[in-house]
């Protein structure tokens, strides 16, 4: 790991008072309550989607639980996006909401998200034509699958209107090589061999990440989508400071397509995960409704 890459991920610990911790807690609760009120307002008037919406899972989460199922010990007000979509979107008519999942047979041949991009396009093509306008909402590595599908041949997606990246390592991670030796010390962890290969290719210096972060790729991405929204949890120790697209070298016109949101206190996954937080659900619904 080069020194500059290590420096980019170094976190500074700043001591805070107990009063500040309490204040931050109540601030988060107020934000969540407001988000819930705004979401419930949509229940009185069904959300009219403008385009089909695809929810895409991330690394080692091929079953899509992050989007479809609540976690054990779910926090009050936290719910999966499928729960919200079933309540806010009419059950009949078009467009529709699609929660994608990937099988072991889909994932095993993919050494990185570049190959996963082809699987993603196939999953979308099974539902609608790739030329049909769509919105794509992704968690974690799923956003890299989508970016590769939009920017890389063959037959790149050129019809994505809103791309929403939730808790996604858009600039890569620095610890991919460490995952396997650490997991070998934890008997309850059972990743598949192809998962270790995929996570190594998420390293910020790995060839797939260098390709995705190349200036030409980032320009191509923002030229082909109408808007890119990134949503990051401030307590996401998996993604840390990697959740925003690099902006160096981009024109002002392309920069205007990017919106970055932070969800205070949200983690990468689990009961307090960013995909289950009502503030994230509110933000996604607002994007889809715009």
VOTI-288855 format. One record per atom (N, C-alpha, C, O): x, y, z; residue in three letters. Coordinates in steps of 0.001 Angstrom, whole numbers, plus 500000, padded with zeros to 6 digits. Example, Ala and Ser with C-alpha at 12.3 -4.5 7.8 and 13.67 -1.06 7.14 Angstrom:
REM residues 2
513190494310507800ala 512300495500507800ala 513200496700507800ala 514236496681508465ala 512850497750507080ser 513670498940507140ser 512900500030507870ser 513409501138508039ser 
This chain:
REM residues 290
500849498805500000unk 500000500000500000unk 500880501239500000unk 501743501388500864unk 500674502105499063unk 501451503317499006unk 501099504220500161unk 499993504158500697unk 502054505071500549unk 501859505930501711unk 500661506841501552unk 499903507036502502unk 500471507422500328unk 499372508370500150unk 498021507687500283unk 497067508290500774unk 497928506411499844unk 496662505697499990unk 496359505444501454unk 495214505567501889unk 497403505083502226unk 497216504863503655unk 496783506142504346unk 495893506121505196unk 497401507244503989unk 497047508522504606unk 495590508883504336unk 494925509464505194unk 495094508542503152unk 493735508921502805unk 492720508255503718unk 491651508811503971unk 493051507050504220unk 492092506308505031unk 492336506455506531unk 491564505938507339unk 493403507154506905unk 493708507270508329unk 492633508092509017unk 492278509176508556unk 492121507574510114unk 491059508248510844unk 491645508903512096unk 492490508314512770unk 491207510097512398unk 491649510799513593unk 490586510659514675unk 489410510933514433unk 490995510234515865unk 490073510091516984unk 490078511378517786unk 491112511793518309unk 488917512003517878unk 488785513261518601unk 487887513016519803unk 486719512670519633unk 488408513189521020unk 487569512951522194unk 486407513938522258unk 486565515121521954unk 485226513430522660unk 484076514296522836unk 483469514042524212unk 483678512986524808unk 482732515000524696unk 482161514905526027unk 480912514043526029unk 480307513800524985unk 480532513580527224unk 479298512808527361unk 478100513642526945unk 477145513113526375unk 478137514935527221unk 477033515804526815unk 476886515834525306unk 475771515842524786unk 478016515851524598unk 477970515867523144unk 477412514563522602unk 476645514566521639unk 477795513436523220unk 477261512138522804unk 475744512124522962unk 475027511669522070unk 475262512617524087unk 473820512666524324unk 473125513566523316unk 472076513214522779unk 473713514730523060unk 473128515667522100unk 473065515050520706unk 472065515198520003unk 474137514355520305unk 474162513723518990unk 473090512639518885unk 472459512476517840unk 472892511899519981unk 471877510843519980unk 470491511434519747unk 469741510944518903unk 470153512466520478unk 468827513057520338unk 468664513745518981unk 467565513784518426unk 469752514280518457unk 469686514870517117unk 469362513799516087unk 468526514016515211unk 470024512629516184unk 469753511531515255unk 468313511068515376unk 467654510807514370unk 467816510964516618unk 466440510527516809unk 465460511514516193unk 464455511111515607unk 465744512786516323unk 464874513800515727unk 464899513692514206unk 463861513815513555unk 466077513463513641unk 466192513308512189unk 465410512087511712unk 464744512139510678unk 465491510989512462unk 464774509773512081unk 463260509987512169unk 462520509556511285unk 462807510643513220unk 461373510895513362unk 460853511764512221unk 459764511526511699unk 461628512764511839unk 461228513613510721unk 461172512794509433unk 460238512939508645unk 462167511936509220unk 462176511095508020unk 460960510181507995unk 460355509982506942unk 460598509623509146unk 459428508747509215unk 458151509516508888unk 457277509002508189unk 458040510735509385unk 456875511558509065unk 456781511813507569unk 455700511749506984unk 457922512101506957unk 457924512379505520unk 457593511129504710unk 456910511213503689unk 458079509959505162unk 457762508716504472unk 456273508392504601unk 455641507955503639unk 455722508607505787unk 454306508303505987unk 453412509234505187unk 452278508880504864unk 453910510419504866unk 453135511322504018unk 452931510716502635unk 451909510960501993unk 453911509919502171unk 453766509267500871unk 452695508180500911unk 452106507846499883unk 452438507619502122unk 451441506555502220unk 450039507064501889unk 449185506293501453unk 449805508345502092unk 448488508911501790unk 448315509175500301unk 447194509346499822unk 449419509209499575unk 449376509420498128unk 450432508517497501unk 451625508798497619unk 450020507444496842unk 450975506467496305unk 452074507126495474unk 451844508100494758unk 453265506564495594unk 454425507069494874unk 454342506650493408unk 454387505461493091unk 454224507618492535unk 454135507333491104unk 455547507308490515unk 456161508352490294unk 456040506110490268unk 457384505977489702unk 457393506431488251unk 456438506209487506unk 458474507060487871unk 458639507485486482unk 459334506426485636unk 459206506407484412unk 460077505537486313unk 460860504525485610unk 460924503267486474unk 460702503327487683unk 461225502137485856unk 461508500938486638unk 462717501203487523unk 463647501909487132unk 462689500621488732unk 463754500810489708unk 464350499452490057unk 463623498497490334unk 465677499373490040unk 466373498139490384unk 467218498365491638unk 468050499272491680unk 466995497531492659unk 467813497554493864unk 468846496436493753unk 468496495277493533unk 470121496793493907unk 471230495870493657unk 471994495627494962unk 472372496590495629unk 472232494368495344unk 473002494074496561unk 474502494172496317unk 474947494375495187unk 475278494025497396unk 476717494182497306unk 477494492901497543unk 476960491796497450unk 478779493081497853unk 479709491958498023unk 479237491012499126unk 478912491437500234unk 479207489723498797unk 478860488653499739unk 477455488815500310unk 477095488150501281unk 476665489696499709unk 475281489862500140unk 474333489578499000unk 473333490273498816unk 474657488540498227unk 473921488265496996unk 472440488003497219unk 471643488158496294unk 472053487604498445unk 470644487330498707unk 469813488602498835unk 468589488537498950unk 470476489763498817unk 469753491023498850unk 469105491363500171unk 468208492206500217unk 469543490718501267unk 468913490977502562unk 468968492452502931unk 468039492971503550unk 470053493135502557unk 470191494541502939unk 469007495370502458unk 468629496345503108unk 468413494988501315unk 467277495728500759unk 465936495093501076unk 464914495780501088unk 465922493783501335unk 464640493084501371unk 464175492634502742unk 462971492515502969unk 465095492381503661unk 464704491788504931unk 465206492612506106unk 466323493127506066unk 464386492746507165unk 464882493399508386unk 465896492500509081unk 465828491276508967unk 466819493097509789unk 467806492333510543unk 467284492036511938unk 466439492762512461unk 467790490964512542unk 467413490657513928unk 467783491836514816unk 468831492457514639unk 466913492136515771unk 467177493261516659unk 467008494588515978unk 467709495549516296unk 466068494655515025unk 465898495869514248unk 465531497036515171unk 464763496878516119unk 466088498192514875unk 465832499377515676unk 464465499959515326unk 463973499791514210unk 463867500638516282unk 462566501247516048unk 462654502247514885unk 463516503126514866unk 461749502091513929unk 461748502972512765unk 462613502507511625unk 462509503036510518unk 463475501520511865unk 464315500978510799unk 463555499868510077unk 462875499059510708unk 463675499838508766unk 462991498826507968unk 463703498680506639unk 464421499576506195unk 463490497527506011unk 464085497284504694unk 463345498095503629unk 462169498424503786unk 464050498409502551unk 463437499184501476unk 462261498449500851unk 461317499094500396unk 462289497126500814unk 461141496402500266unk 459892496690501089unk 458799496817500539unk 460052496793502402unk 458908497112503283unk 458311498444502895unk 457091498576502796unk 459177499455502668unk 458677500768502288unk 458082500753500889unk 457021501336500663unk 458745500098499952unk 458252500088498582unk 456887499416498479unk 456041499848497696unk 456666498355499268unk 455371497680499244unk 454258498576499748unk 453100498390499373unk 454583499542500589unk 453581500439501147unk 453407501722500344unk 452343502339500374unk 454449502119499631unk 454404503415498960unk 454137503329497465unk 453643504287496871unk 454457502195496848unk 454320502062495393unk 453107501192495083unk 452962500123495675unk 452236501615494176unk 451072500793493813unk 451493499392493390unk 452514499209492727unk 450694498410493783unk 451043497013493516unk 450765496600492081unk 451199495533491646unk 450043497436491342unk 449747497118489944unk 450195498272489065unk 450379499398489527unk 450364497961487788unk 450738499008486850unk 452229499085486625unk 452993498304487193unk 452639500013485809unk 454034500241485446unk 454381501690485749unk 453488502537485745unk 455623502002486007unk 456793501126486176unk 456735500340487501unk 455823500517488309unk 457734499471487693unk 457753498586488856unk 459089498662489588unk 460073499193489073unk 459093498115490806unk 460307498021491614unk 460806496581491557unk 460022495641491689unk 462113496412491360unk 462704495077491232unk 463869494947492217unk 464795495758492205unk 463814493931493058unk 464902493659493991unk 465706492481493440unk 465245491339493449unk 466897492773492969unk 467716491754492323unk 468473490927493356unk 468872491433494405unk 468659489668493046unk 469514488789493846unk 470442488045492889unk 470167487926491695unk 471543487549493443unk 472503486794492645unk 472722485437493302unk 472829485330494524unk 472784484424492484unk 473015483073492993unk 474513482807493113unk 475338483595492651unk 474841481693493736unk 476251481272493783unk 476792481082492367unk 477945481408492083unk 475945480552491484unk 476371480333490097unk 476649481661489404unk 477499481725488516unk 475947482723489796unk 476224484049489253unk 477543484595489775unk 478338485158489021unk 477770484424491081unk 478889485083491752unk 480217484360491578unk 481261484998491443unk 480182483045491579unk 481424482267491608unk 482363482553490438unk 483574482599490654unk 481870482749489197unk 482803483012488085unk 483321484448488045unk 484107484782487158unk 482906485306488978unk 483237486734488904unk 484400487066489840unk 484211487111491055unk 485591487298489303unk 486712487691490162unk 486615489129490648unk 487294489508491603unk 485772489938489996unk 485636491330490431unk 484292491870489963unk 483522491180489295unk 484031493112490328unk 482789493770489925unk 482728494012488419unk 481640494229487886unk 483857493981487721unk 483825494148486270unk 483058493010485613unk 482279493233484686unk 483279491792486093unk 482534490649485572unk 481096490647486089unk 480174490250485376unk 480912491089487324unk 479567491176487887unk 478697492130487069unk 477477491970487030unk 479305493111486424unk 478548494056485610unk 477785493342484503unk 476661493725484178unk 478385492310483924unk 477708491575482859unk 476524490793483412unk 475485490685482760unk 476685490243484626unk 475574489541485274unk 474440490515485566unk 473268490198485358unk 474800491710486053unk 473793492716486365unk 473002493092485115unk 471775493178485163unk 473683493314484014unk 472980493670482782unk 472041492545482341unk 470943492802481846unk 472477491314482524unk 471618490187482164unk 470367490149483034unk 469271489869482549unk 470538490434484322unk 469388490448485233unk 468400491546484835unk 467187491332484857unk 468918492713484475unk 468042493807484056unk 467358493471482735unk 466166493722482559unk 468127492900481811unk 467589492569480490unk 466477491529480580unk 465618491468479700unk 466482490714481626unk 465403489741481826unk 464084490427482155unk 463020489817482049unk 464153491707482558unk 462957492434482988unk 462535493479481965unk 461368493540481577unk 463488494306481526unk 463191495378480572unk 464325495455479552unk 465393494879479757unk 464090496156478476unk 465140496388477493unk 466204497302478091unk 465882498232478831unk 467457497042477775unk 468540497840478344unk 468489499286477880unk 469094500160478502unk 467784499543476811unk 467650500914476318unk 466544501690477027unk 466417502900476837unk 465749501008477839unk 464632501661478524unk 465140502438479738unk 465940501900480503unk 464705503685479943unk 465170504458481106unk 464859503736482414unk 463809503109482559unk 465784503835483358unk 465652503135484638unk 466383503906485722unk 467236504743485428unk 466048503624486979unk 466798504089488133unk 467437502874488789unk 466822501809488845unk 468662503015489285unk 469398501900489888unk 469907502337491247unk 470619503334491367unk 469533501574492278unk 469913501873493664unk 470762500711494163unk 470314499564494145unk 471987500998494610unk 472950499931494897unk 473538500069496289unk 473700501175496806unk 473854498933496887unk 474569498908498157unk 475974498373497940unk 476174497405497207unk 476949499015498586unk 478316498517498655unk 478881498244497260unk 478836499117496393unk 479421497019497035unk 480041496716495755unk 479048496766494607unk 479450496880493449unk 477749496683494910unk 476748496749493860unk 476853498010493030unk 476550497997491837unk 477283499112493656unk 477446500358492899unk 478583500250491897unk 478513500830490814unk 479624499514492249unk 480731499306491315unk 480299498392490171unk 480730498569489031unk 479435497402490484unk 478843496594489412unk 478134497503488425unk 478309497380487213unk 477325498424488961unk 476525499306488109unk 477407500274487326unk 477168500507486141unk 478420500839487975unk 479309501772487273unk 480023501064486130unk 480159501612485035unk 480479499841486393unk 481127499076485326unk 480130498768484201unk 480492498808483025unk 478881498462484557unk 477868498173483540unk 477582499405482684unk 477279499278481497unk 477675500583483271unk 477393501828482560unk 478572502274481697unk 478376502868480637unk 479784501992482145unk 480957502581481490unk 481769501614480636unk 482538502049479779unk 481611500304480856unk 482495499348480200unk 481764498548479123unk 480579498251479276unk 482462498190478020unk 481867497322476993unk 481774495888477516unk 482386495569478536unk 481030495025476845unk 480192495339475678unk 478807495821476104unk 478403495619477249unk 478098496441475209unk 476731496945475390unk 476537497642476731unk 475736497191477549unk 477258498733476968unk 477113499429478249unk 475710500001478428unk 475044500370477460unk 475277500066479682unk 474003500703479999unk 474134502208479753unk 475038502848480290unk 473250502763478957unk 473280504192478702unk 471927504837478974unk 471628505922478476unk 471107504140479781unk 469750504617480026unk 469448504773481517unk 468284504872481905unk 470490504794482355unk 470271504985483789unk 470064506464484061unk 470923507284483737unk 468940506804484650unk 468649508199484969unk 469258508541486327unk 470129509407486416unk 468805507867487380unk 469368508067488720unk 470185506853489120unk 469671505734489124unk 471444507059489456unk 472270506023490057unk 472492506430491512unk 473043507495491789unk 472058505573492439unk 472174505864493870unk 473130504850494481unk 472867503648494448unk 474243505330495040unk 475274504480495635unk 475207504624497149unk 475498505693497687unk 474824503552497838unk 474620503582499286unk 475721502776499960unk 475833501571499734unk 476532503428500782unk 477602502744501492unk 478542502023500549unk 478875500859500774unk 478975502700499493unk 479745502050498430unk 481194502532498402unk 481445503735498474unk 482153501604498298unk 483572501983498262unk 483981502470496874unk 484716501784496164unk 483507503645496492unk 483733504126495135unk 485201504411494847unk 485616504433493688unk 485991504630495902unk 487423504834495710unk 488231503620496159unk 489454503692496278unk 487543502506496407unk 488229501289496814unk 488443501218498316unk 488130502153499053unk 488983500086498753unk 489311499861500162unk 490796499570500274unk 491454499279499275unk 491317499645501470unk 492754499428501629unk 493086498102502300unk 494259497748502426unk 492059497362502736unk 492302496192503573unk 491892494885502903unk 491790493862503581unk 491652494889501581unk 491167493692500913unk 492055492479501108unk 491560491364501273unk 493361492688501092unk 494297491568501276unk 494258491013502693unk 494724489900502936unk 493704491783503633unk 493705491362505037unk 492474490556505415unk 492446489932506476unk 491450490561504559unk 490181489947504941unk 490331488461505216unk 489848487972506237unk 490992487735504322unk 491081486285504505unk 491873485900505749unk 491372485098506537unk 493100486429505979unk 493817486024507188unk 493086486398508475unk 493172485675509468unk 492371487513508465unk 491598487882509656unk 490431486921509847unk 490165486481510966unk 489734486594508766unk 488582485708508869unk 488973484300509294unk 488174483601509918unk 490193483872508966unk 490631482535509363unk 490753482412510877unk 490758481307511420unk 490850483552511553unk 490889483547513015unk 489492483538513618unk 489342483390514831unk 488477483694512789unk 487093483795513259unk 486316482591512733unk 485920482587511568unk 486086481571513560unk 485482480324513074unk 484057480480512564unk 483583479625511816unk 483356481550512946unk 481975481721512505unk 481875482385511140unk 480781482485510585unk 483004482844510584unk 483001483471509263unk 483220482397508208unk 484152481598508305unk 482348482386507195unk 482460481360506151unk 482254481987504772unk 481273481692504090unk 483184482852504368unk 483095483388503017unk 483519482307502034unk 484260481384502371unk 483027482451500808unk 483410481527499745unk 484744481976499139unk 485093483154499227unk 485501481040498518unk 486796481424497921unk 486678482575496925unk 487556483436496881unk 485604482608496121unk 485480483692495143unk 485217485030495822unk 485524486077495252unk 484650485019497038unk 484444486275497763unk 485785486905498141unk 485939488125498074unk 486739486092498532unk 488059486639498873unk 488728487253497651unk 489411488272497761unk 488535486640496491unk 489106487195495269unk 488422488521494925unk 489086489485494543unk 487107488563495060unk 486378489793494775unk 486815490929495691unk 487003492056495234unk 486980490642496987unk 487330491714497918unk 488759492191497689unk 489051493367497907unk 489657491308497254unk 491006491750496920unk 490981492739495758unk 491776493677495704unk 490050492511494826unk 489948493407493681unk 489214494705494007unk 489056495563493139unk 488765494852495252unk 488231496128495725unk 489327497024496300unk 489073498187496615unk 490542496494496440unk 491652497327496910unk 491800498543496016unk 491663498446494797unk 492078499676496616unk 492167500914495845unk 493248500854494774unk 493165501572493778unk 494263500009494961unk 495346499902493982unk 495184498720493036unk 496034498505492172unk 494102497946493182unk 493865496818492276unk 493460497346490900unk 492900498436490782unk 493747496567489871unk 493491497010488499unk 492031497391488254unk 491786498410487609unk 491028496607488746unk 489634497021488501unk 489309498378489114unk 488592499171488504unk 489828498661490318unk 489545499952490950unk 490275501081490241unk 489739502184490131unk 491480500831489761unk 492185501872489016unk 491427502219487745unk 491369503385487352unk 490841501209487097unk 490067501449485883unk 488831502289486202unk 488540503249485489unk 488109501944487253unk 486883502655487603unk 487169504093488022unk 486357504985487776unk 488312504320488649unk 488641505660489123unk 489438506482488118unk 489801507624488400unk 489711505913486953unk 490376506691485899unk 489477507848485486unk 488252507724485488unk 490079508951485139unk 489314510147484799unk 488356509881483636unk 487208510322483677unk 488803509175482610unk 487943508894481458unk 486705508105481878unk 485610508352481372unk 486875507155482804unk 485736506352483269unk 484760507209484047unk 483549507102483855unk 485271508061484926unk 484380508916485716unk 483638509907484825unk 482463510193485056unk 484308510424483826unk 483632511323482877unk 482546510572482105unk 481446511089481909unk 482862509355481671unk 481891508561480918unk 480670508263481786unk 479534508345481318unk 480908507917483045unk 479800507636483966unk 478860508828484077unk 477648508690483911unk 479419509989484356unk 478587511163484601unk 477989511722483316unk 477015512473483362unk 478550511370482193unk 477936511754480917unk 476722510897480623unk 475757511364480019unk 476766509635481050unk 475700508698480698unk 474558508667481700unk 473468508217481348unk 474755509120482925unk 473657509171483890unk 473182510610484031unk 473925511556483769unk 471927510755484450unk 471411512102484693unk 471847512618486054unk 472069513817486227unk 471969511705487030unk 472353512123488380unk 472992510960489121unk 472572509811488980unk 474016511270489914unk 474655510305490809unk 474471510810492232unk 474894511918492561unk 473837509995493079unk 473666510335494491unk 474428509324495328unk 474248508118495162unk 475282509805496230unk 475980508924497150unk 475428509147498546unk 475221510285498968unk 475190508053499258unk 474673508096500626unk 475618507283501488unk 475817506094501240unk 476205507913502502unk 477184507234503340unk 476774507305504804unk 476219508307505255unk 477050506239505539unk 476860506235506980unk 478112506745507659unk 479217506329507310unk 477963507630508613unk 479151508199509255unk 479873507199510147unk 481023507432510520unk 479217506078510503unk 479862505042511301unk 480152503791510460unk 480253502687510994unk 480281503974509166unk 480541502854508264unk 482036502553508249unk 482795503155507489unk 482450501614509100unk 483869501262509190unk 484328500415508013unk 485530500225507825unk 483394499901507215unk 483753499102506044unk 484202500008504901unk 485221499754504259unk 483436501059504656unk 483716501950503537unk 484567503145503961unk 485406503614503192unk 484356503635505172unk 485084504778505707unk 485004505966504745unk 483906506410504408unk 486141506482504302unk 486135507709503505unk 486093507462502002unk 486447508338501213unk 485660506274501614unk 485702505896500204unk 484350506009499514unk 484223505608498357unk 483338506546500190unk 481960506457499694unk 481598507532498684unk 480457507574498224unk 482528508398498327unk 482212509462497369unk 483095509325496131unk 484267508957496218unk 482514509623495002unk 483257509562493749unk 484362510608493742unk 484167511735494197unk 485518510228493227unk 486585511220493050unk 486121512296492079unk 485512511996491052unk 486411513537492406unk 485938514647491568unk 487065515394490864unk 486802516311490087unk 488316515018491123unk 489411515727490472unk 489332515539488957unk 489104514433488466unk 489525516641488226unk 489527516600486767unk 488167516698486120unk 488079516757484894unk 487086516717486914unk 485738516773486348unk 485319518213486090unk 485678519117486845unk 484570518418485037unk 484082519752484702unk 482979520167485672unk 482400519335486370unk 482704521459485702unk 481643521980486554unk 480298521365486177unk 479493521053487054unk 480050521189484883unk 478788520617484423unk 478599519194484950unk 477492518823485339unk 479660518401484966unk 479564517043485480unk 479445517035487002unk 478711516219487559unk 480148517921487671unk 480072517992489134unk 478654518303489601unk 478241517865490675unk 477913519056488801unk 476543519401489187unk 475632518177489225unk 474555518226489820unk 476048517091488603unk 475227515875488608unk 475379515064489897unk 474627514115490117unk 476334515423490744unk 476655514633491934unk 476034515261493168unk 476159516465493394unk 475361514432493969unk 474852514848495273unk 475350513856496313unk 475199512646496146unk 475943514368497388unk 476465513514498464unk 475660513744499730unk 475440514886500135unk 475219512652500357unk 474454512719501589unk 475143511889502661unk 475750510861502360unk 475050512331503913unk 475606511591505050unk 474485511251506017unk 473633512088506314unk 474490510005506511unk 473504509547507476unk 474223509347508802unk 474938508362508987unk 474033510283509719unk 474793510295510970unk 474493509055511805unk 473335508739512079unk 475564508351512208unk 475430507201513089unk 475163505886512394unk 475152504844513049unk 474943505895511068unk 474616504659510360unk 475876503854510065unk 476925504418509754unk 475766502538510164unk 476868501622509875unk 476698501051508467unk 475791501449507735unk 477572500120508094unk 477540499588506732unk 476344498663506516unk 475677498726505483unk 476083497811507495unk 475010496838507363unk 474535496456508757unk 475049496961509755unk 473554495565508824unk 473025495158510114unk 471888496047510582unk 471420496897509825unk 471427495865511834unk 470281496625512338unk 470454498132512244unk 469488498848511979unk 471670498623512457unk 471932500065512361unk 472513500446511008unk 473076501529510851unk 472374499551510031unk 472976499770508722unk 472312500875507942unk 471139501189508146unk 473080501461507043unk 472601502607506277unk 471436502238505361unk 470611503098505051unk 471346500974504919unk 470248500604504022unk 468922500464504751unk 467869500470504113unk 468946500338506075unk 467723500135506842unk 467273501398507570unk 466224501404508215unk 468042502441507471unk 467758503669508210unk 466636504455507529unk 466651504601506307unk 465660504966508297unk 464564505714507660unk 465028506961506934unk 464363507398505996unk 466153507552507338unk 466655508730506630unk 467125508354505232unk 466940509118504285unk 467735507174505100unk 468129506693503779unk 466907506405502928unk 466856506773501755unk 465913505737503530unk 464680505425502800unk 464019506700502310unk 463568506766501166unk 463956507714503165unk 463373508996502768unk 464118509615501605unk 463504510103500656unk 465467509596501676unk 466267510178500598unk 466060509436499283unk 465929510059498229unk 466030508097499343unk 465834507303498126unk 464451507568497534unk 464313507736496322unk 463441507603498379unk 462085507863497889unk 462010509233497228unk 461390509379496174unk 462638510242497837unk 462626511575497243unk 463317511596495879unk 462876512290494964unk 464408510828495751unk 465110510754494462unk 464216510101493415unk 464125510581492285unk 463552509001493791unk 462706508285492839unk 461464509080492471unk 460924508921491375unk 461011509928493371unk 459794510700493133unk 460050511980492346unk 459117512568491798unk 461305512414492285unk 461617513711491640unk 461397513656490139unk 461610514651489447unk 
